[in-house]
Amino acid sequence: MLQSLNRSLEKLMPFITPTAVVFGVLLESFLKGYSAIVPWVFAFMTFSGSISSNFSSIRKAFVNPLPLLVAMFVLHFIMPVWAFGAGSLMFSDDRLTVTGLILATVIPTGITSFVWVSIHKGNIGLALSIILIDTILSPFIVPASLSLIVGEKVELDILSIMNGLLLMVVIPSLIGMTLNHLTKGNIKESWGPRLSPFTKIGIGIVVSINSAAVAPYLRDFSWKLLWIALTVLVIAIFGYVCAWVIGVILKLERINIVTLLFTGGMRNISAGAVIAVQYFPSAVAVPVVIGMLFQQVLAALFGALFSRLGNIGLRKNESNEKRVST
């Protein structure tokens, strides 16, 4: 029954987060009282996703580090710089909105990217490695990036942000990986299918509660809100395109390109929303919450595009390999 429920929820992934945002706005008065459970729900989601991982995945990533380095470069250099430039151009007089746009790009890659990599037959080991390494480094990368780019303009409680990431992301990940190692992968087979549907339900819960926290900004339509949404959409699309193009230029294998596509394009947007709501003014959370509307939909769209066009890069790679061999 749980496996059937999980398959149904996987098909609904593009619609879960937009629907949850709508519920959060409509049920603001009811859901705002449950904000204290969000970090715990998110920690459960992280733990559930990490029991499929093990420490050997990280070791394998360093054997051929180019795809890993490319992913980190896209995630934590190209995208924050792009978000800062786009945000400063569109909202030069609103530092809180610019901070929200940057926060949406400096948070670690999305745990759900693993689902899309699996669906489109990418390099699962590489995906896990990128997720794990980026997650473990996030308590240092996120505050450092925010401090470097906007720290002089927005007051940051760096220690609180680091503690939040440690409790919600790093510690649950390490516990899950350790259990996977100690049970020699048996926990993945026995508990993975049971926890997976609850993880997807957890996404809906977290998104709804965080959306309730910024409901006043989302409920009242304005041209500024529309421009924020369009800017978030353009920034998100650029992440997918950038990762895809770099993978083709470097002549990576198809399985690695599709992995870069999703790990470079997706973010742990739920974690970003929790951080924004917990540690920043509400205006900072607006771009992050809006990003929830697009993330799964864009993942489905670019997955379909890659299924149609991804073989173009693959043929080039194969032809290059043939020339080398001759």
Summary of the structure (lengths in Angstrom):
residues: 326
radius of gyration: 19.1
end to end distance: 53.6
largest distance: 69.0
contacts: 1180
relative contact order: 0.19
helix: 86%
strand: 0%
